[in-house]
């Protein structure tokens, strides 16, 4: 091979390597982009699991369903959480595995009973908050969702999700929006913003 051919060959190899590196970088960047999910009114689910030895928070559940508990006299509070599999559920995964090994009726282990707080948020505002007490995992499964007509051959792709079902001994609903209104308005509808700097509600009702 002549010197000129060697130079041309080397140039082609280097160009190919650079192009391959650019393609790999582009693919990596696309794969690491944060996945966005369409949410009506931008309502997000925020959860806090308080286990005996750890507290775990997650914003990666897309579905929250209350299945029972409103009738306190005849039913236990049950609810379901569904969402794309995520790394921030390590303790919750452990709870599911230990519950499977020990049986759902066995509460004498670190994940046998725990509290769960579920907040439904819109931006920085919490619209609804539910505090569940003494919960256990009733059921856990993994499912894969896809469009049955186009999922295999389109960019809609597949979604591998966790499905958790919980049964608890009690729950307390909270209304943060009403609490905010109560701090702003009195029972007669007068705004706290109308108070003079030296006034209090006690002064108003003397």
ROLUMMI-25414 format. One line per field, with one value per atom (N, C-alpha, C): residue in one letter; x, y, z. Coordinates in nm, 2 decimals, always signed. Layout:
! residues N
minu <- c(A; ...)
east <- c(X; ...)
north <- c(Y; ...)
up <- c(Z; ...)
//
This chain:
! residues 206
minu <- c(X; X; X; X; X; X; X; X; X; X; X; X; X; X; X; X; X; X; X; X; X; X; X; X; X; X; X; X; X; X; X; X; X; X; X; X; X; X; X; X; X; X; X; X; X; X; X; X; X; X; X; X; X; X; X; X; X; X; X; X; X; X; X; X; X; X; X; X; X; X; X; X; X; X; X; X; X; X; X; X; X; X; X; X; X; X; X; X; X; X; X; X; X; X; X; X; X; X; X; X; X; X; X; X; X; X; X; X; X; X; X; X; X; X; X; X; X; X; X; X; X; X; X; X; X; X; X; X; X; X; X; X; X; X; X; X; X; X; X; X; X; X; X; X; X; X; X; X; X; X; X; X; X; X; X; X; X; X; X; X; X; X; X; X; X; X; X; X; X; X; X; X; X; X; X; X; X; X; X; X; X; X; X; X; X; X; X; X; X; X; X; X; X; X; X; X; X; X; X; X; X; X; X; X; X; X; X; X; X; X; X; X; X; X; X; X; X; X; X; X; X; X; X; X; X; X; X; X; X; X; X; X; X; X; X; X; X; X; X; X; X; X; X; X; X; X; X; X; X; X; X; X; X; X; X; X; X; X; X; X; X; X; X; X; X; X; X; X; X; X; X; X; X; X; X; X; X; X; X; X; X; X; X; X; X; X; X; X; X; X; X; X; X; X; X; X; X; X; X; X; X; X; X; X; X; X; X; X; X; X; X; X; X; X; X; X; X; X; X; X; X; X; X; X; X; X; X; X; X; X; X; X; X; X; X; X; X; X; X; X; X; X; X; X; X; X; X; X; X; X; X; X; X; X; X; X; X; X; X; X; X; X; X; X; X; X; X; X; X; X; X; X; X; X; X; X; X; X; X; X; X; X; X; X; X; X; X; X; X; X; X; X; X; X; X; X; X; X; X; X; X; X; X; X; X; X; X; X; X; X; X; X; X; X; X; X; X; X; X; X; X; X; X; X; X; X; X; X; X; X; X; X; X; X; X; X; X; X; X; X; X; X; X; X; X; X; X; X; X; X; X; X; X; X; X; X; X; X; X; X; X; X; X; X; X; X; X; X; X; X; X; X; X; X; X; X; X; X; X; X; X; X; X; X; X; X; X; X; X; X; X; X; X; X; X; X; X; X; X; X; X; X; X; X; X; X; X; X; X; X; X; X; X; X; X; X; X; X; X; X; X; X; X; X; X; X; X; X; X; X; X; X; X; X; X; X; X; X; X; X; X; X; X; X; X; X; X; X; X; X; X; X; X; X; X; X; X; X; X; X; X; X; X; X; X; X; X; X; X; X; X; X; X; X; X; X; X; X; X; X; X; X; X; X; X; X; X; X; X; X; X; X; X; X; X; X; X; X; X; X; X; X; X; X; X; X; X; X; X; X; X; X; X; X; X; X; X; X)
east <- c(+0.09; +0.00; +0.09; +0.06; +0.14; +0.12; +0.20; +0.19; +0.06; +0.03; -0.09; -0.22; -0.22; -0.33; -0.35; -0.23; -0.24; -0.30; -0.26; -0.32; -0.47; -0.51; -0.65; -0.73; -0.67; -0.74; -0.75; -0.64; -0.64; -0.75; -0.76; -0.86; -1.00; -1.02; -1.16; -1.19; -1.09; -1.11; -1.14; -1.07; -1.08; -1.22; -1.26; -1.39; -1.50; -1.49; -1.59; -1.60; -1.49; -1.49; -1.55; -1.52; -1.58; -1.73; -1.78; -1.92; -1.99; -1.93; -1.98; -2.00; -1.89; -1.90; -2.01; -2.03; -2.14; -2.27; -2.29; -2.42; -2.44; -2.34; -2.35; -2.39; -2.32; -2.35; -2.50; -2.54; -2.68; -2.78; -2.75; -2.84; -2.84; -2.73; -2.72; -2.80; -2.78; -2.85; -3.00; -3.05; -3.19; -3.24; -3.16; -3.21; -3.21; -3.13; -3.12; -3.21; -3.28; -3.37; -3.48; -3.53; -3.63; -3.76; -3.83; -3.96; -4.07; -4.14; -4.26; -4.39; -4.48; -4.61; -4.72; -4.81; -4.92; -5.01; -5.04; -5.12; -5.22; -5.35; -5.45; -5.44; -5.44; -5.43; -5.30; -5.20; -5.07; -5.07; -5.17; -5.18; -5.08; -4.99; -4.89; -4.91; -4.87; -4.88; -4.75; -4.75; -4.63; -4.66; -4.57; -4.59; -4.47; -4.51; -4.41; -4.44; -4.35; -4.36; -4.28; -4.34; -4.27; -4.26; -4.15; -4.12; -4.06; -4.04; -3.98; -3.84; -3.77; -3.63; -3.59; -3.68; -3.65; -3.77; -3.75; -3.86; -3.82; -3.91; -3.89; -3.99; -3.95; -4.04; -4.03; -4.14; -4.14; -4.24; -4.20; -4.28; -4.30; -4.28; -4.28; -4.40; -4.50; -4.63; -4.72; -4.78; -4.87; -5.02; -5.05; -5.19; -5.21; -5.31; -5.35; -5.50; -5.54; -5.68; -5.72; -5.82; -5.88; -5.99; -5.97; -6.07; -6.17; -6.14; -6.23; -6.19; -6.28; -6.24; -6.33; -6.42; -6.50; -6.61; -6.66; -6.75; -6.67; -6.65; -6.56; -6.61; -6.74; -6.80; -6.79; -6.77; -6.78; -6.66; -6.57; -6.46; -6.33; -6.22; -6.08; -6.04; -5.96; -5.91; -5.81; -5.84; -5.75; -5.73; -5.60; -5.57; -5.47; -5.45; -5.36; -5.27; -5.15; -5.05; -4.99; -4.99; -4.93; -4.83; -4.72; -4.63; -4.51; -4.45; -4.33; -4.23; -4.17; -4.06; -3.96; -3.91; -3.82; -3.72; -3.60; -3.50; -3.53; -3.62; -3.65; -3.75; -3.77; -3.86; -3.79; -3.66; -3.58; -3.65; -3.69; -3.75; -3.89; -3.96; -4.09; -4.08; -3.98; -3.96; -3.92; -3.84; -3.80; -3.92; -4.01; -4.13; -4.22; -4.23; -4.30; -4.24; -4.11; -4.04; -4.05; -4.03; -4.04; -4.18; -4.28; -4.42; -4.45; -4.40; -4.42; -4.36; -4.24; -4.17; -4.24; -4.28; -4.34; -4.49; -4.55; -4.70; -4.76; -4.87; -4.93; -4.99; -5.02; -5.08; -4.97; -4.84; -4.74; -4.69; -4.71; -4.67; -4.55; -4.49; -4.38; -4.25; -4.24; -4.11; -4.11; -3.99; -3.97; -4.07; -4.13; -4.22; -4.36; -4.39; -4.52; -4.63; -4.59; -4.69; -4.61; -4.67; -4.61; -4.71; -4.68; -4.77; -4.74; -4.84; -4.82; -4.89; -4.83; -4.89; -4.89; -5.01; -5.03; -5.08; -5.00; -5.04; -5.06; -5.17; -5.20; -5.17; -5.07; -5.02; -5.03; -5.05; -5.05; -4.95; -4.83; -4.72; -4.68; -4.67; -4.63; -4.75; -4.87; -4.99; -5.04; -5.06; -5.12; -5.27; -5.34; -5.48; -5.55; -5.50; -5.55; -5.44; -5.46; -5.36; -5.43; -5.38; -5.43; -5.33; -5.35; -5.26; -5.32; -5.24; -5.29; -5.20; -5.27; -5.20; -5.20; -5.08; -5.07; -5.11; -5.03; -5.06; -4.97; -5.02; -4.94; -4.97; -4.87; -4.89; -4.98; -5.10; -5.19; -5.16; -5.11; -5.07; -4.97; -4.88; -4.78; -4.76; -4.76; -4.73; -4.67; -4.60; -4.54; -4.62; -4.65; -4.72; -4.65; -4.67; -4.62; -4.73; -4.74; -4.85; -4.80; -4.88; -4.84; -4.97; -4.96; -5.07; -5.08; -5.19; -5.20; -5.19; -5.22; -5.21; -5.08; -5.02; -4.90; -4.78; -4.79; -4.68; -4.56; -4.57; -4.45; -4.37; -4.44; -4.38; -4.39; -4.40; -4.41; -4.33; -4.32; -4.24; -4.32; -4.44; -4.52; -4.45; -4.39; -4.31; -4.39; -4.32; -4.37; -4.35; -4.44; -4.42; -4.43; -4.32; -4.32; -4.35; -4.46; -4.51; -4.51; -4.51; -4.53; -4.68; -4.74; -4.88; -4.88; -4.90; -4.91; -5.05; -5.09; -5.22; -5.20; -5.26; -5.23; -5.36; -5.35; -5.46; -5.42; -5.49; -5.45; -5.56; -5.52; -5.62; -5.70; -5.65; -5.73; -5.66; -5.74; -5.68; -5.75; -5.68; -5.73; -5.72; -5.83; -5.82; -5.80; -5.72; -5.69; -5.72; -5.76; -5.81; -5.72; -5.60; -5.51; -5.56; -5.64; -5.70; -5.79; -5.88; -5.97; -5.89; -5.79; -5.71; -5.65; -5.60; -5.55; -5.65; -5.78; -5.88; -5.92; -5.91; -5.94; -5.84; -5.72; -5.62; -5.63; -5.71; -5.72; -5.85; -5.96; -6.09; -6.15; -6.23; -6.30; -6.43; -6.51; -6.64; -6.74; -6.72; -6.81; -6.76; -6.64; -6.59; -6.49; -6.46; -6.37; -6.22; -6.15; -6.01; -5.92; -5.82; -5.72; -5.63; -5.64; -5.56; -5.63; -5.76; -5.83; -5.80; -5.73; -5.70; -5.59; -5.61; -5.50; -5.38; -5.27; -5.15; -5.16; -5.24; -5.25; -5.37; -5.45; -5.57; -5.55; -5.63; -5.64; -5.78; -5.81; -5.95; -6.02; -5.95; -6.01; -6.06; -5.98; -6.02; -6.15; -6.17; -6.28; -6.41; -6.41; -6.53; -6.55; -6.48; -6.51; -6.64)
north <- c(-0.12; +0.00; +0.12; +0.21; +0.33; +0.43; +0.52; +0.62; +0.70; +0.74; +0.82; +0.73; +0.60; +0.52; +0.50; +0.49; +0.47; +0.59; +0.71; +0.83; +0.84; +0.81; +0.81; +0.71; +0.59; +0.48; +0.53; +0.59; +0.63; +0.74; +0.83; +0.94; +0.88; +0.78; +0.72; +0.65; +0.58; +0.52; +0.62; +0.72; +0.83; +0.89; +0.92; +0.98; +0.89; +0.76; +0.67; +0.66; +0.66; +0.66; +0.78; +0.90; +1.02; +1.02; +0.97; +0.97; +0.87; +0.76; +0.66; +0.71; +0.79; +0.85; +0.95; +1.03; +1.13; +1.06; +0.95; +0.88; +0.82; +0.76; +0.70; +0.81; +0.93; +1.04; +1.08; +1.09; +1.13; +1.03; +0.91; +0.80; +0.81; +0.82; +0.83; +0.95; +1.06; +1.18; +1.16; +1.10; +1.08; +0.98; +0.88; +0.78; +0.84; +0.94; +0.99; +1.12; +1.16; +1.27; +1.23; +1.32; +1.29; +1.26; +1.15; +1.12; +1.21; +1.27; +1.35; +1.28; +1.29; +1.23; +1.33; +1.31; +1.41; +1.39; +1.51; +1.51; +1.62; +1.58; +1.68; +1.78; +1.91; +2.01; +2.00; +1.92; +1.91; +1.86; +1.76; +1.70; +1.59; +1.60; +1.50; +1.43; +1.30; +1.22; +1.21; +1.26; +1.25; +1.16; +1.06; +0.96; +0.96; +0.93; +0.92; +0.79; +0.69; +0.57; +0.57; +0.55; +0.56; +0.41; +0.35; +0.21; +0.22; +0.11; +0.11; +0.15; +0.13; +0.17; +0.27; +0.32; +0.41; +0.48; +0.60; +0.68; +0.70; +0.67; +0.67; +0.76; +0.85; +0.94; +0.91; +0.94; +0.91; +1.01; +1.05; +1.13; +1.06; +0.93; +0.86; +0.77; +0.78; +0.71; +0.80; +0.74; +0.82; +0.80; +0.69; +0.65; +0.63; +0.69; +0.67; +0.64; +0.52; +0.49; +0.45; +0.51; +0.47; +0.37; +0.25; +0.14; +0.11; +0.15; +0.14; +0.22; +0.23; +0.30; +0.42; +0.46; +0.58; +0.54; +0.41; +0.36; +0.30; +0.38; +0.34; +0.22; +0.20; +0.10; -0.04; -0.05; -0.18; -0.22; -0.13; -0.16; -0.10; -0.17; -0.11; -0.02; +0.08; +0.16; +0.08; +0.08; +0.02; +0.12; +0.11; +0.20; +0.13; +0.19; +0.13; +0.24; +0.20; +0.29; +0.22; +0.30; +0.24; +0.34; +0.29; +0.39; +0.31; +0.38; +0.33; +0.29; +0.17; +0.13; +0.23; +0.25; +0.36; +0.31; +0.37; +0.34; +0.39; +0.49; +0.54; +0.46; +0.33; +0.25; +0.13; +0.15; +0.03; -0.03; +0.05; +0.00; -0.06; +0.00; -0.05; -0.18; -0.20; -0.33; -0.43; -0.39; -0.48; -0.52; -0.42; -0.45; -0.56; -0.54; -0.64; -0.78; -0.79; -0.92; -0.98; -0.91; -0.97; -1.01; -0.93; -0.97; -1.09; -1.11; -1.23; -1.35; -1.34; -1.45; -1.48; -1.38; -1.41; -1.43; -1.38; -1.39; -1.25; -1.22; -1.08; -1.07; -1.19; -1.18; -1.16; -1.18; -1.17; -1.02; -0.96; -0.82; -0.80; -0.91; -0.91; -0.90; -0.80; -0.77; -0.63; -0.58; -0.43; -0.37; -0.46; -0.40; -0.46; -0.51; -0.57; -0.46; -0.35; -0.24; -0.11; -0.02; +0.11; +0.21; +0.34; +0.45; +0.50; +0.55; +0.61; +0.74; +0.84; +0.97; +0.99; +1.02; +1.05; +1.19; +1.27; +1.41; +1.43; +1.49; +1.53; +1.67; +1.70; +1.84; +1.90; +2.03; +2.11; +2.22; +2.19; +2.28; +2.28; +2.39; +2.40; +2.38; +2.37; +2.36; +2.22; +2.18; +2.04; +2.06; +1.99; +2.00; +1.90; +1.78; +1.68; +1.60; +1.56; +1.48; +1.37; +1.25; +1.13; +1.07; +1.05; +0.98; +0.84; +0.74; +0.60; +0.54; +0.47; +0.41; +0.26; +0.21; +0.06; -0.02; +0.01; -0.05; -0.17; -0.25; -0.37; -0.38; -0.45; -0.47; -0.59; -0.57; -0.67; -0.75; -0.68; -0.74; -0.66; -0.72; -0.65; -0.73; -0.66; -0.73; -0.63; -0.68; -0.60; -0.62; -0.51; -0.53; -0.44; -0.48; -0.40; -0.35; -0.22; -0.16; -0.12; -0.13; -0.08; -0.07; +0.01; +0.02; -0.11; -0.18; -0.31; -0.31; -0.19; -0.18; -0.13; -0.04; +0.03; +0.01; -0.05; -0.06; -0.12; -0.23; -0.30; -0.22; -0.14; -0.08; +0.07; +0.13; +0.28; +0.33; +0.47; +0.53; +0.54; +0.49; +0.49; +0.40; +0.29; +0.21; +0.13; +0.09; +0.00; +0.07; +0.05; +0.10; -0.02; -0.04; -0.15; -0.08; -0.12; -0.05; -0.14; -0.08; -0.15; -0.12; -0.22; -0.21; -0.26; -0.17; -0.20; -0.18; -0.28; -0.26; -0.27; -0.18; -0.17; -0.18; -0.24; -0.24; -0.18; -0.09; -0.02; -0.03; +0.01; +0.00; +0.13; +0.23; +0.36; +0.47; +0.57; +0.68; +0.81; +0.92; +1.05; +1.14; +1.19; +1.28; +1.42; +1.50; +1.64; +1.73; +1.85; +1.95; +2.07; +2.07; +2.19; +2.32; +2.31; +2.43; +2.50; +2.42; +2.48; +2.54; +2.47; +2.53; +2.66; +2.67; +2.79; +2.90; +2.87; +2.96; +3.01; +2.92; +2.96; +3.05; +3.04; +3.14; +3.27; +3.28; +3.40; +3.48; +3.40; +3.45; +3.40; +3.49; +3.45; +3.39; +3.35; +3.28; +3.37; +3.51; +3.60; +3.65; +3.58; +3.62; +3.73; +3.79; +3.90; +3.85; +3.92; +3.87; +3.92; +3.84; +3.88; +4.00; +4.01; +4.12; +4.26; +4.25; +4.38; +4.43; +4.35; +4.39; +4.50; +4.59; +4.69; +4.63; +4.69; +4.63; +4.61; +4.69; +4.68; +4.59; +4.54; +4.46; +4.31; +4.25; +4.10; +4.06; +3.93; +3.89; +3.91; +3.90; +3.93; +4.07; +4.17; +4.31; +4.33; +4.25; +4.27; +4.23; +4.12; +4.06; +4.11; +4.21; +4.26; +4.33)
up <- c(+0.00; +0.00; +0.00; -0.09; -0.10; +0.02; +0.03; +0.15; +0.13; +0.00; -0.02; +0.01; -0.02; +0.01; +0.16; +0.23; +0.37; +0.44; +0.39; +0.45; +0.42; +0.30; +0.27; +0.36; +0.37; +0.45; +0.60; +0.65; +0.79; +0.81; +0.71; +0.72; +0.72; +0.64; +0.63; +0.76; +0.82; +0.95; +1.06; +1.06; +1.17; +1.15; +1.03; +1.00; +1.05; +1.02; +1.06; +1.21; +1.28; +1.43; +1.49; +1.43; +1.48; +1.46; +1.34; +1.31; +1.41; +1.43; +1.52; +1.66; +1.71; +1.84; +1.85; +1.74; +1.74; +1.75; +1.68; +1.68; +1.82; +1.88; +2.01; +2.11; +2.10; +2.19; +2.18; +2.05; +2.03; +2.09; +2.07; +2.12; +2.27; +2.33; +2.48; +2.53; +2.46; +2.51; +2.50; +2.39; +2.37; +2.48; +2.52; +2.61; +2.75; +2.78; +2.92; +2.93; +2.83; +2.84; +2.93; +3.02; +3.11; +3.04; +3.07; +3.00; +3.06; +2.98; +3.02; +2.99; +3.09; +3.08; +3.08; +2.99; +2.98; +3.11; +3.18; +3.30; +3.29; +3.29; +3.29; +3.41; +3.38; +3.48; +3.56; +3.50; +3.57; +3.71; +3.73; +3.87; +3.88; +3.98; +4.00; +4.14; +4.14; +4.26; +4.34; +4.46; +4.55; +4.66; +4.69; +4.79; +4.89; +5.02; +5.12; +5.20; +5.20; +5.27; +5.39; +5.51; +5.63; +5.69; +5.66; +5.71; +5.85; +5.91; +6.05; +6.05; +5.94; +5.94; +5.83; +5.76; +5.65; +5.60; +5.54; +5.48; +5.33; +5.25; +5.10; +5.03; +4.96; +4.88; +4.73; +4.66; +4.52; +4.45; +4.33; +4.24; +4.11; +4.11; +3.98; +3.96; +4.05; +4.02; +3.94; +3.84; +3.75; +3.79; +3.86; +3.89; +4.03; +4.09; +4.23; +4.23; +4.28; +4.29; +4.43; +4.48; +4.61; +4.57; +4.63; +4.60; +4.71; +4.83; +4.94; +5.06; +5.16; +5.28; +5.32; +5.22; +5.25; +5.36; +5.35; +5.45; +5.56; +5.66; +5.77; +5.85; +5.85; +5.94; +5.87; +5.74; +5.68; +5.60; +5.58; +5.49; +5.53; +5.50; +5.53; +5.42; +5.44; +5.34; +5.25; +5.12; +5.02; +4.91; +4.86; +4.74; +4.66; +4.54; +4.44; +4.38; +4.36; +4.29; +4.17; +4.06; +3.94; +3.88; +3.83; +3.76; +3.70; +3.60; +3.54; +3.64; +3.62; +3.71; +3.73; +3.86; +3.88; +4.00; +4.00; +4.10; +4.23; +4.25; +4.38; +4.46; +4.43; +4.50; +4.56; +4.60; +4.65; +4.77; +4.87; +4.99; +4.97; +4.88; +4.84; +4.77; +4.68; +4.62; +4.73; +4.82; +4.93; +5.02; +5.04; +5.11; +5.04; +4.91; +4.83; +4.84; +4.83; +4.83; +4.96; +5.07; +5.21; +5.24; +5.19; +5.22; +5.14; +5.02; +4.94; +5.02; +5.07; +5.14; +5.27; +5.35; +5.48; +5.48; +5.37; +5.36; +5.41; +5.34; +5.37; +5.51; +5.57; +5.71; +5.82; +5.79; +5.88; +5.89; +6.00; +6.02; +6.11; +6.15; +6.25; +6.17; +6.08; +6.02; +5.98; +5.93; +5.91; +5.81; +5.73; +5.63; +5.64; +5.76; +5.79; +5.80; +5.86; +5.88; +5.85; +5.78; +5.75; +5.72; +5.72; +5.69; +5.55; +5.49; +5.35; +5.34; +5.29; +5.27; +5.12; +5.06; +4.92; +4.91; +4.83; +4.80; +4.65; +4.62; +4.48; +4.46; +4.38; +4.37; +4.24; +4.24; +4.11; +4.13; +4.07; +4.09; +4.24; +4.30; +4.45; +4.54; +4.49; +4.57; +4.58; +4.71; +4.74; +4.74; +4.65; +4.64; +4.74; +4.75; +4.84; +4.90; +5.03; +5.10; +5.18; +5.16; +5.24; +5.32; +5.45; +5.54; +5.57; +5.53; +5.55; +5.66; +5.76; +5.87; +5.87; +5.92; +5.94; +5.81; +5.71; +5.58; +5.55; +5.46; +5.41; +5.26; +5.20; +5.05; +5.03; +4.97; +4.95; +4.82; +4.72; +4.59; +4.52; +4.44; +4.36; +4.23; +4.12; +4.00; +3.90; +3.80; +3.69; +3.57; +3.49; +3.37; +3.26; +3.14; +3.02; +2.94; +2.92; +2.84; +2.71; +2.61; +2.47; +2.39; +2.29; +2.19; +2.11; +2.12; +2.06; +1.90; +1.84; +1.70; +1.65; +1.73; +1.68; +1.77; +1.88; +1.98; +1.93; +1.85; +1.81; +1.70; +1.62; +1.50; +1.50; +1.61; +1.61; +1.73; +1.73; +1.84; +1.97; +1.97; +2.10; +2.20; +2.16; +2.25; +2.36; +2.46; +2.56; +2.70; +2.79; +2.93; +3.03; +3.10; +3.20; +3.33; +3.40; +3.51; +3.64; +3.75; +3.88; +3.92; +3.97; +4.02; +4.17; +4.26; +4.40; +4.46; +4.53; +4.60; +4.75; +4.83; +4.97; +5.05; +5.17; +5.26; +5.39; +5.45; +5.57; +5.68; +5.80; +5.91; +5.92; +5.86; +5.87; +5.78; +5.75; +5.68; +5.71; +5.69; +5.72; +5.60; +5.54; +5.43; +5.48; +5.41; +5.44; +5.32; +5.36; +5.25; +5.26; +5.21; +5.22; +5.16; +5.06; +4.99; +5.09; +5.16; +5.25; +5.37; +5.42; +5.53; +5.49; +5.36; +5.31; +5.31; +5.27; +5.27; +5.41; +5.51; +5.64; +5.70; +5.66; +5.71; +5.64; +5.53; +5.45; +5.48; +5.50; +5.52; +5.65; +5.72; +5.84; +5.79; +5.89; +5.86; +5.78; +5.80; +5.73; +5.60; +5.56; +5.43; +5.42; +5.54; +5.54; +5.53; +5.44; +5.42; +5.53; +5.56; +5.66; +5.60; +5.47; +5.41; +5.44; +5.48; +5.51; +5.65; +5.73; +5.87; +5.87; +5.96; +5.97; +6.04; +6.03; +6.09; +6.24; +6.31; +6.46; +6.50; +6.40; +6.43; +6.43; +6.51; +6.51; +6.49; +6.47; +6.46; +6.60; +6.71; +6.84; +6.85; +6.79; +6.79; +6.71; +6.60; +6.52; +6.59; +6.67; +6.72; +6.87; +6.92; +7.05; +7.06)
//
